[in-house]
Amino acid sequence: MAGELLALLVAVAFFAGFISSIAGAGGLLTLPLLLWVGLPPLAALATNKVQSAMGTLSSSWNFFRRGHIDFAAIVWLLPAVLLGSVAGTLAVQRFDGSELGQLLPLLLIAIALYFLFKPPFIQSHTARLSPKVFALIAGLPMGFYGGFFGPASGSILPFLLVSLAGSNLVRATAETKILILTINGSSAFLFIVAGQVNWALALSMGSAQIVGARLGSNRVIKGGATWIQPIIVVVTLLVAIHLLVTA
């Protein structure tokens, strides 16, 4: 791979790590680009999972050491998302390259439309579901989606935690990082075992993700950034349409 192209991927990974720790959905930038540079769909998913997990580990640790994560609040969610992630990863590994090449652009467009039309965040909400029920009807499907595909999980989960589980926005954002780390870590492990990771790209992009995620999580702790989402929508729609046309 040309040095200029690798530099672009690393730069995008840095930005993805930054925005993922704020608003989620950094994978909407990194996964399309990995596909665009020619990685086979499964290799792109696998490489994206590894580099994303490295960034999520960085932001998770930052939130944890600042005291923003209450593990007791997500004790039922952790095994639910883990089980869903394993099932989703095993399911996507059964698709062949041509099928995934046609499916992934459609999923990217669907997630971009979610960003465009999703309700605005609220700071807090009364819990509508018990922790066990929430883990079953939200955690398990989100884990499956994260293992099967993944981009935007880090944006959808905080919305669900606030609107259905009664979390405040900062705590929901912090707890989401642990949940996404569980999803991406378990999925990455299965991809690694299957030998589907491009390690040169995963480690290069993952290193940039670590730095970006640290800076972004500091930004969340200090005050958040709503201006990220319009950028995600525009970039994702452009790249996804390109992939759909050329699939």
LOTORVEX-718207 format. One record per residue (C-alpha): x, y, z. Coordinates in steps of 0.2 Angstrom, whole numbers, plus 2048, in hexadecimal, padded with zeros to 3 digits. Layout:
<atoms>
XYZ/...
</atoms>
This chain:
<atoms>
800800800/8078117FB/80D81C80A/80082A806/7F281E807/7F8817817/7FA82881E/7E882C819/7E181C822/7EB821831/7E5833831/7D382D82F/7D582083D/7DB82E849/7CB838844/7C0829846/7C7825858/7C483785C/7B2838857/7AE82685D/7B282B86E/7A783A86D/798835862/79C82385C/79C81E84A/7AE81F846/7AD80F83D/7A2818830/7B282082B/7BF81282C/7B5803826/7B080B815/7C2811812/7C9800816/7BC7F9809/7C18077FD/7D38037FD/7D07F27F7/7CF7E7807/7C37D8805/7B37DB80F/7B77CE81D/7C97D581E/7C27E781F/7B67E282D/7C47D9837/7D17E6835/7C47F383A/7BF7EA849/7D17E8850/7D67FA84D/7C5800854/7C87F6863/7D87FE867/7D080F866/7C280A871/7CE80387E/7D681487F/7C681D882/7BF81088D/7CE811899/7CD824899/7BB82489E/7BE8178AB/7CD8208B3/7C38308B4/7B58268BD/7A78278B0/7A48148AE/79980B8BA/79B7F88B7/78C7F48C2/7817FD8B6/7867F28A7/7887E28B0/77A7DA8A5/77F7E3895/7917DD894/78C7CA892/77E7CF886/7897D987A/7967CC87B/78B7BE877/7837C8869/7947CD862/79A7BB861/78A7B6858/78C7C584C/79E7C2848/79B7AF844/78C7B4839/7967C182F/7A47B482C/7987A9823/7957B6815/7A07B5806/7A97C47FF/79D7C97F1/78E7C87FD/7967D3809/79C7DF7FC/78A7E27F7/7837E2809/7907EE812/78C7FE807/7797FB80B/77D7FA81D/78880A81D/77A814814/76D80E821/77881382F/77C824827/769827826/767822838/77383083C/76A83C831/759839839/75C83384B/75483C859/75F849862/768843872/760848883/76B849892/76183D89D/75183389D/7478288A9/74B8168A7/73E80D89D/7457FB89E/74D7F18AC/7607ED8A9/75C7DB8A5/74F7DF898/7597ED891/7687E088F/75D7D4886/7537DF87A/7617EC877/7727E587C/7717D4873/76B7DB862/7787E9863/7867DD867/7807D3858/7807E284D/7917E7854/7997D6850/7917D583F/7947E6839/7977F3847/798805841/78D81184B/78B805859/794812864/78781F85F/777814861/77B80D872/77C81D87B/76C822874/76481287A/76C81388B/76582588D/754822886/75081188D/75C80E89B/75C81F8A4/76E8238A2/7758358A1/77E839891/790839898/78E8298A1/785821892/794826887/7A081F893/79880F896/79580D883/7A880C881/7A97FD88D/79B7F5883/7A37F9872/7B47F2879/7AB7E287D/7A37E186C/7B27E6862/7BF7DC86D/7B57CC86B/7B27CE859/7C47D3856/7C97C385F/7BF7B8853/7C57C1844/7D77BE84A/7D47AC84D/7CD7AA83B/7DD7B3834/7D37C182C/7DC7D1833/7E87DC829/7F47DF837/7FE7EC82F/7EF7F782D/7E77F283D/7F67F7847/7FA80783E/7E880D83F/7E5806850/7F4811857/7EC82084F/7DB81B857/7E381A868/7E982C867/7D9833860/7CD82A86C/7D783187B/7D5842875/7C3840870/7BE838881/7C684788A/7BB85287F/7AC848885/7B084A897/7B285C895/7A385F88A/79F85587A/79E85B868/78E85A85E/79686084E/79E84F84A/78D847844/78B851834/79C84D82F/79983B831/78983B827/790844818/7A0839817/79782981A/78A82C80D/797831800/7A2822803/793816804/78B81C7F4/79C81A7EC/79D8087F2/78C8047ED/78E80A7DB/79F8017D9/79A7F07E3/
</atoms>
